[in-house]
Amino acid sequence: MIVLVVVSNYLLVIADQSQVESALAQRDTAKVLFDQTADQHKAGLAAAVDVLRSNVELQAREQRLIVARNNLAKQKLVLARAIGLPAGQTFDITTQVAYQPLPTSTLDEALQQAYASRADYKSQTEQVRSAELQKKAASAERYQRCPLLQITGPSAPILRRITVPLMRPRCCVSQFFKEAGFTEITLSRIPSWHRPRKNRRKPAA
C-alpha cells in the first residue's frame, strides 16, 4: 500500500512538472509574439490593438504558468509527506519516466474487449441463452407423445434394431437409414402397450 501511494505521487509530480514545462514554453512563445508586435507597431506596420491583444495573451500565459508551478509545489509537498521528508525541505525529481505511446487496437479488438468486460452485455447474453434452453425444453416435452417406429435391417453381418420417434415422414426416415448403411428397411409402428410405463394411461377409477 505504501509503495502504491509513493509511486502514484511520484508520477503525479512528473506530470505536473511536464505541465510546468509546457506552460513555460507557451509563455515564451507569447512573449516573442508580443515583442514582435511591439516592434511592428513602432515601425508603423501594426495597429495598437494588435499590441494590446498580444499583451493580453502574454499575461494569460504567465497566469497559467503560475498556476502550473503552484500545482507542482503542492504535489511535491504531498510526495515529501509520503516518503517521510521533513516539512519545507526542497527537492527535485531526477529520474524521468520515458514517454511510451499507448498501444492502438482495431475496432474488432475493442469490441471483443468491451464484450468481455461489460457485465450488462454478459447478463443479456445469459438471458438469451436461458430463453433458448427453455424453448428447447418446451419442444422436447412433445417427444414422448410422438408415434414410435421400429427400424430393422441388416447392415454387414450385424442386425440392427433401432427405435426412434417419428418426427418426419416415413419416406424421409427410410432414406436416412439407407444412407446410414441399412440395406433393407422395415418400418413398423410400435403399439402403445410396448412404450415405456410412464406413457401409459392410468385406468379410470
ZIJO-V592139 format. One record per backbone hydrogen bond with DSSP energy under -0.5 kcal/mol. NH is the residue of the N-H (numbers start at 1). CO is the residue of the C=O. E is the energy in kcal/mol with one decimal. If there is no record, write none. Layout:
BEGIN
nh=NH co=CO e=E
nh=NH co=CO e=E
END
This chain:
BEGIN
nh=5 co=1 e=-2.1
nh=6 co=2 e=-2.5
nh=7 co=3 e=-2.7
nh=8 co=4 e=-2.2
nh=9 co=5 e=-2.3
nh=10 co=6 e=-2.4
nh=11 co=7 e=-2.4
nh=12 co=8 e=-2.0
nh=13 co=9 e=-2.1
nh=14 co=10 e=-2.0
nh=15 co=11 e=-2.2
nh=16 co=12 e=-2.6
nh=17 co=13 e=-2.3
nh=18 co=14 e=-1.8
nh=19 co=15 e=-1.8
nh=20 co=16 e=-2.0
nh=21 co=17 e=-2.1
nh=22 co=18 e=-2.3
nh=23 co=19 e=-2.6
nh=24 co=20 e=-2.5
nh=25 co=21 e=-2.1
nh=26 co=22 e=-2.1
nh=27 co=23 e=-2.1
nh=28 co=24 e=-2.3
nh=29 co=25 e=-2.0
nh=30 co=26 e=-2.2
nh=31 co=27 e=-2.1
nh=32 co=28 e=-2.1
nh=33 co=29 e=-2.2
nh=34 co=30 e=-2.1
nh=35 co=31 e=-2.5
nh=36 co=32 e=-2.4
nh=37 co=33 e=-2.4
nh=38 co=34 e=-2.4
nh=39 co=35 e=-2.3
nh=40 co=36 e=-2.1
nh=41 co=37 e=-2.1
nh=42 co=38 e=-2.0
nh=43 co=39 e=-1.7
nh=44 co=41 e=-0.9
nh=45 co=40 e=-3.4
nh=46 co=40 e=-0.9
nh=50 co=47 e=-0.6
nh=51 co=47 e=-1.1
nh=52 co=48 e=-2.2
nh=53 co=49 e=-2.5
nh=54 co=50 e=-2.2
nh=55 co=51 e=-2.2
nh=56 co=52 e=-2.3
nh=57 co=53 e=-2.1
nh=58 co=54 e=-2.1
nh=59 co=55 e=-2.3
nh=60 co=56 e=-2.2
nh=61 co=57 e=-2.2
nh=62 co=58 e=-2.1
nh=63 co=59 e=-2.0
nh=64 co=60 e=-2.2
nh=65 co=61 e=-1.9
nh=66 co=62 e=-2.0
nh=67 co=63 e=-2.1
nh=68 co=64 e=-2.3
nh=69 co=65 e=-2.2
nh=70 co=66 e=-2.2
nh=71 co=67 e=-2.3
nh=72 co=68 e=-1.9
nh=73 co=69 e=-2.2
nh=74 co=70 e=-2.3
nh=75 co=71 e=-2.2
nh=76 co=72 e=-2.0
nh=77 co=73 e=-1.6
nh=78 co=74 e=-1.8
nh=79 co=75 e=-2.1
nh=80 co=76 e=-2.7
nh=81 co=77 e=-2.1
nh=82 co=78 e=-1.8
nh=83 co=79 e=-2.0
nh=84 co=80 e=-0.7
nh=85 co=80 e=-2.4
nh=89 co=86 e=-1.6
nh=94 co=92 e=-0.5
nh=96 co=94 e=-0.7
nh=98 co=96 e=-0.6
nh=110 co=106 e=-2.2
nh=111 co=107 e=-2.3
nh=112 co=108 e=-2.6
nh=113 co=109 e=-2.3
nh=114 co=110 e=-2.1
nh=115 co=111 e=-2.8
nh=116 co=112 e=-1.9
nh=117 co=113 e=-1.2
nh=118 co=114 e=-2.1
nh=119 co=117 e=-0.5
nh=122 co=118 e=-1.6
nh=123 co=119 e=-2.3
nh=124 co=120 e=-2.2
nh=125 co=121 e=-2.3
nh=126 co=122 e=-2.3
nh=127 co=123 e=-1.9
nh=128 co=124 e=-2.1
nh=129 co=125 e=-2.3
nh=130 co=126 e=-2.5
nh=131 co=127 e=-2.2
nh=132 co=128 e=-2.2
nh=133 co=129 e=-2.2
nh=134 co=130 e=-2.2
nh=135 co=131 e=-2.1
nh=136 co=132 e=-2.3
nh=137 co=133 e=-2.5
nh=138 co=134 e=-2.3
nh=139 co=135 e=-2.1
nh=140 co=136 e=-2.3
nh=141 co=137 e=-1.1
nh=142 co=139 e=-1.2
nh=143 co=140 e=-1.4
nh=145 co=142 e=-0.8
nh=146 co=143 e=-1.5
nh=149 co=164 e=-2.3
nh=150 co=188 e=-2.5
nh=151 co=149 e=-0.6
nh=151 co=162 e=-3.0
nh=152 co=150 e=-0.5
nh=152 co=186 e=-1.3
nh=153 co=160 e=-1.5
nh=155 co=158 e=-2.5
nh=158 co=155 e=-1.7
nh=160 co=153 e=-1.7
nh=160 co=158 e=-0.6
nh=162 co=151 e=-2.2
nh=164 co=149 e=-1.6
nh=164 co=162 e=-0.5
nh=166 co=147 e=-3.0
nh=167 co=165 e=-1.5
nh=173 co=169 e=-1.9
nh=174 co=170 e=-2.7
nh=175 co=171 e=-2.2
nh=176 co=172 e=-2.2
nh=177 co=173 e=-2.1
nh=178 co=174 e=-1.9
nh=179 co=175 e=-1.9
nh=180 co=176 e=-1.0
nh=181 co=178 e=-1.2
nh=182 co=177 e=-2.2
nh=183 co=154 e=-1.8
nh=183 co=181 e=-0.6
nh=186 co=152 e=-1.1
nh=188 co=150 e=-1.2
nh=188 co=186 e=-0.5
nh=190 co=148 e=-1.7
nh=194 co=191 e=-1.3
nh=195 co=192 e=-1.1
nh=199 co=196 e=-1.7
nh=200 co=197 e=-1.3
END
